[in-house]
Amino acid sequence: MSTFGQYFVALDNGFTVNDGGWSSFDKYPRQLGDVNGDGRDDIIGFGLDNVYVSLGQSDGTFGQYSVALNNAFTVNDGGWNTFNQYPRQLGDINGDGRNDIVGFGLDNVYVSLA
């Protein structure tokens, strides 16, 4: 039987209700995926105006988050106001070892390559 170790703080300045207002997964989803090809999952957050990324570190923590995309897949940039109706997922679409964004819009499926 597998177990988990003691939990610890992996990031203390983002992607939470108190640190950035991430109050709803439906409106502001956060996903995990390797976007830089280093074999470690990163945090990708779809905020009000920007898509943010925080890279996974070898010690199990995450680095400072930064803007990864500022013109798509957010509430204010394209009307992505509900994950239920307009989901955004991560997957390696082109086989380069990095997860890309796939967004399911009203009439089209959109891709942003990592």
C-alpha positions in Angstrom: 0.0 0.0 0.0 1.3 3.5 -0.9 1.2 6.4 1.4 2.1 10.1 1.3 4.7 12.0 3.3 4.0 14.9 5.6 2.7 17.9 3.7 4.6 21.2 3.4 4.2 24.6 1.9 5.2 24.4 -1.8 4.2 28.0 -2.8 3.2 30.7 -0.4 2.4 33.6 -2.7 -0.1 32.7 -5.4 -3.0 30.6 -6.7 -5.0 30.8 -3.5 -8.0 32.7 -2.3 -6.0 35.0 -0.1 -3.0 35.3 -2.5 -4.6 36.5 -5.8 -8.3 36.0 -5.3 -8.5 32.6 -6.8 -11.9 32.1 -5.3 -13.6 29.8 -7.8 -12.2 26.9 -9.9 -15.1 27.3 -12.3 -14.1 30.9 -13.0 -10.4 30.7 -12.4 -9.2 27.1 -13.0 -5.7 25.9 -12.0 -4.2 22.9 -13.7 -0.9 20.9 -13.4 1.2 20.0 -16.4 4.8 20.1 -17.6 5.0 23.2 -19.8 8.8 23.6 -20.0 9.7 19.9 -20.7 11.8 19.3 -17.6 9.7 16.3 -16.4 8.1 18.2 -13.5 4.6 19.4 -13.3 4.0 23.1 -13.2 1.0 25.1 -12.0 -1.0 26.9 -14.7 -3.6 29.3 -13.6 -6.3 31.0 -15.8 -6.9 34.3 -14.1 -9.1 37.3 -14.9 -6.7 38.9 -17.4 -3.7 36.5 -17.7 -2.6 32.9 -17.8 0.0 32.4 -15.1 2.6 29.7 -14.7 4.7 28.6 -11.7 7.4 26.1 -12.6 7.9 23.0 -10.5 11.2 22.7 -8.7 13.3 19.6 -7.9 12.6 20.0 -4.2 8.8 19.7 -4.6 8.1 23.4 -4.4 7.1 25.8 -7.1 8.9 29.0 -8.3 7.5 32.5 -8.4 4.6 32.7 -10.8 4.8 34.8 -13.9 2.5 35.8 -16.9 2.7 33.1 -19.5 0.0 34.4 -21.8 -1.9 37.7 -21.7 -4.4 37.6 -24.6 -6.5 34.5 -24.4 -8.2 31.8 -22.3 -9.3 34.2 -19.5 -12.5 35.9 -18.4 -11.5 39.3 -19.8 -9.7 37.9 -22.9 -12.3 35.9 -24.7 -15.0 35.5 -22.2 -13.8 32.2 -20.7 -16.0 32.8 -17.6 -16.9 29.2 -16.7 -14.8 26.1 -16.7 -18.0 24.1 -16.9 -19.0 25.5 -20.2 -15.6 26.5 -21.6 -13.0 24.1 -20.2 -9.3 24.6 -20.7 -7.0 21.5 -20.4 -3.3 20.8 -20.8 -1.8 18.2 -23.0 1.2 17.6 -25.3 -0.5 18.2 -28.6 2.6 18.3 -30.9 4.7 15.7 -29.2 7.5 18.0 -28.0 7.3 16.9 -24.3 5.6 20.1 -23.1 2.0 20.5 -22.2 0.0 22.9 -24.4 -3.3 24.7 -23.6 -6.4 23.3 -25.3 -9.5 25.5 -24.9 -13.0 24.4 -25.8 -14.8 27.6 -26.9 -18.3 28.3 -28.1 -17.7 27.3 -31.7 -14.0 26.3 -31.9 -11.3 24.3 -30.1 -8.2 26.6 -29.6 -4.6 25.5 -28.9 -1.7 27.5 -27.6 1.6 25.6 -27.9 4.0 25.7 -24.9 
